[in-house]
Amino acid sequence: MDYNRKIKIRFAAEEKISIAPIELTLESFLLSQRLPSNLFQGYLLDAGISPDSHLKPIPLNLFIKDIPDDKEIILQCIRNIDFRSVFPQRINSYEKAENAATIIRSLEFPGGECVEDVYEINDLVAQNIVEEKVCDFMRQYSTAQIVIAGISGGGDSNSVLKGFRAFTEKHNSPKRYMGFTLVFEPFWPKSAVERAAKLCAKYGVEHYVFDPEGMEELLQMKGKMADLLAEFQNKFGINTHNFFATYIISKIARRLCVIHGTDEYCLGFNREDLLAELIFSLMNGRKPLSFPVRQFGDIKLLMPLWTLPKKVLDACYPKHSLSNYLERERGDSTTTPQRSLIFYLGHAIDDAYDNLGLSLMEGARKLFSENWPVLELLDEADLYVTPDADQEKISAMKELVKKYF
């Protein structure tokens, strides 16, 4: 039995014969060729019969194995697109890296032809890429002598540390970096502290750890962190602990800024984080919040990793990243459907076409550069809200904050 089948793919300027495993549907075959299935219509033609008036349209969810052998399968592109100019006609695979952890791609267009370059990278190459990006970012955006940095023990925040040291050495900078890690099972497990502490020590970054009692003392809370979380989830939903975590991290970072007399803190927001946030804002008819610098009153949140895809950040310390994911499977198994959707879309966009997500982000930055929404401080609650925030939820959050702070 033949386990493969010939399929004719027709484009505006050419047609080609491809070989497809019969266990696939026509749709999954197109996706395996990195072609969007909604750009094609399927047809069947009796073998040896012409002209095309005998073509019978078929849906793409058919399994190839269920299509009779005496039928020719044709997948017709339904747009007048010359794929030769936008889709890789050849792929240049560069020298393989020792102990490669991931790949990065880039597209070139010599003489109107699309060529894809593929680079394997290992942890050292990934670290060097991140180091250069962080150095450039800090040179452009950071002016404070002390910078607070959230270091979670995960791939994103860990990867920024080498860049801090490189910036200090390259520019003979007097900056001090103060990293902090939170411990609050199961969201921020104690094991993450070991990874964060090890890397902070390696790169000369001061490191502070706050367990629930430490956070309660730092924030001068009137109650327990665990009780605050329970009430937060009761008010806003059991799947909202990611939003609770973001709120607490930012609140602690801003408190540390005040204590240490600085107006800058860094968090490890990566490309897909910010692309997902941008997608959510635009889908809901809202102006996106500013990036890669965001103002909370007089304090600036810096995002030095904003152009970097998560797979490159994770490749810096692959074992640390894997440990973080295994812990997350136990402690972070649920989230809101909206959050799942926007992260799925954020990663899918760059996967559909190289650097498309970054291009969209750059375009949004230009579009909103003089028109970012301002985060309003509710003094009595030490709470920053967007102009689009739901008033009922603001009232509920103010009530909660007043009880615990």
Secondary structure, DSSP 8 states (H G I E B T S, - for coil): ---EEEEEEE-SS-EEEEEEETTSBHHHHHHHTT--GGGEEEEEEETT--SGGG-EEE-TTSBGGGS-TTEEEEEEE-S---GGGTS-SEEEE----TT--EEEEEEE-GGG--EEEEEEE-HHHHHHHHHHHHHHHHHHH---SEEEEE--SSHHHHHHHHHHHHHHHHHT---EEEEEEE-BTTTB-THHHHHHHHHHHHTT-EEEEE-HHHHHHHTT-SS-HHHHHHHHHHHH-TT-HHHHHHHHHHHHHHHHHHHTT-SEEE----HHHHHHHHHHHHHTT------SEEEETTEEEE-TTTTS-HHHHHHHSHHHHHHHHHHHHHH-----HHHHHHHHHHHHHHHHSTTHHHHHHHHHHHHHTT-----EEEGGGTEEE-TT--HHHHHHHHHHHHHH-
